[in-house]
């Protein structure tokens, strides 16, 4: 493999992992997932569905089903990282070409930047609430024109943003150790929150008997199955980013078994557990406050007490570890792949942190409708086609075989047409296009107000529509053209 200064497709961060670097065991992946799952944005998934009118059981099933579905592409794409030791940005070169791979890498990176900003906003909010509880008053401060947030909120956001940058220089090993330590502590905090909810609401009975808006006579009676599918799509989309860049983690696995077992144990079960805790607490807030409180940080501010201070401190620590693992590692590698000789993993992390501020994440969390059905479903429409192409290329066309050296070679088998695989680019565009009108309608653009069926119906299942359509078009284009023969591993 050409590792000289002239090879702009290679740098030490993008190079295949060596045997000495492959130290992650199944328990490390399980702990990593537990650390990423037990987080405020994941808590807000089921809580948001309660706020949208679902019952506790309906919300938990939607979350569990979505996570069981997304586990499949997670394991299929993660296989390449564990077998060949390459990150997502390099793996994408096999299907998109060494130059074309920059497009899906950038798309995934921009979405992750949005998540990084959201998590930073949540962490800053936890710090602000923590200080407010300590001094006994709100520290939000006067509102800032144009931003729509208070001075105190902006300062806490900036402080938390700066704290996280300290970990950018420490690398993945520090993240693994931090996640391993914080994961069990976070479960304890969630358990305490459930205990508070049960004691205040009079036990589990009244909570589970809270009616669904979809019950007969409810505000959404007769619409459950129409809304359940889009909810599952959004739950699937929640981990759509990690489903793509999971090779960034599995490339450090000791074996395939370690990454498969670790992920299978660490993702669906903990998500279902967190969803159950979330719906219990959120349903209890309806009984306690007369309305659902879906934000646990805001809820903590209402509760008060020493236990809440400890809980908010843990939330802040958790957000650092979760945010770096889930939303900084991937885009840092992706940005590095855009210009390997100038952008290192660390520089890519700084770029991610900067964009996370510019997207104004507080706007994405203004409502459950915007968070679940615009943000989650919307970026699922963008990333679903990429997942479909990667899986189809790696499993259907290449049978899990790669020419690793050619992934770093401008003149290798993955050059296609001047570094672009037009079959992949075309399939990606075709996969995204049907979901675009529905996204514009969901986002509330005035010009899209007249858009209706079939576009809104397609958007309800955006991730699935995009993944299936892009995979089918890609396989057909590669088999009909010369792409499969030109790039197949002998």
Secondary structure, DSSP 8 states (H G I E B T S, - for coil): ---STT-TT--TTTS---GGG--B-HHHHHHHHHHHHSSHHHHHHHHHHHHTT--HHHHHHHHHHHHHHHHHHHHHHHHHHHHH---HHHHHHHHH-TTTHHHHHHHHHHHHHHHHHHHHHHHHHHHHHHHHHHHTS----SB-TTT-SBHHHHHHHHHHHHHHHHHHTT-HHHHHHHHHHHHHHHHHHHHHHHHHHHHHHTSHHHHHT---TTSTTSTTTT-HHHHHHHHHHHHHHHTHHHHHHTHHHHTTBSSHHHHHHHHHHHSHHHHHHHHHHHHHHHHHHHHHHSS----HHHHHHHH-SHHHHHHHHHHHHHHHHHHIIIIIHHHHHHHHHHSTTT--HHHHHHHHHHHHHHTTGGGGGS-HHIIIIIIIHHHHHHHHHHHHHHHIIIIIISTT---TGGGG-TTSTT-TBTTB-HHHHHHHHHHHHHHHHHHHHHTT-GGGTT--TTHHHHHTTHHHHHHHHHHHHHHHHHHHSSHHHHH---
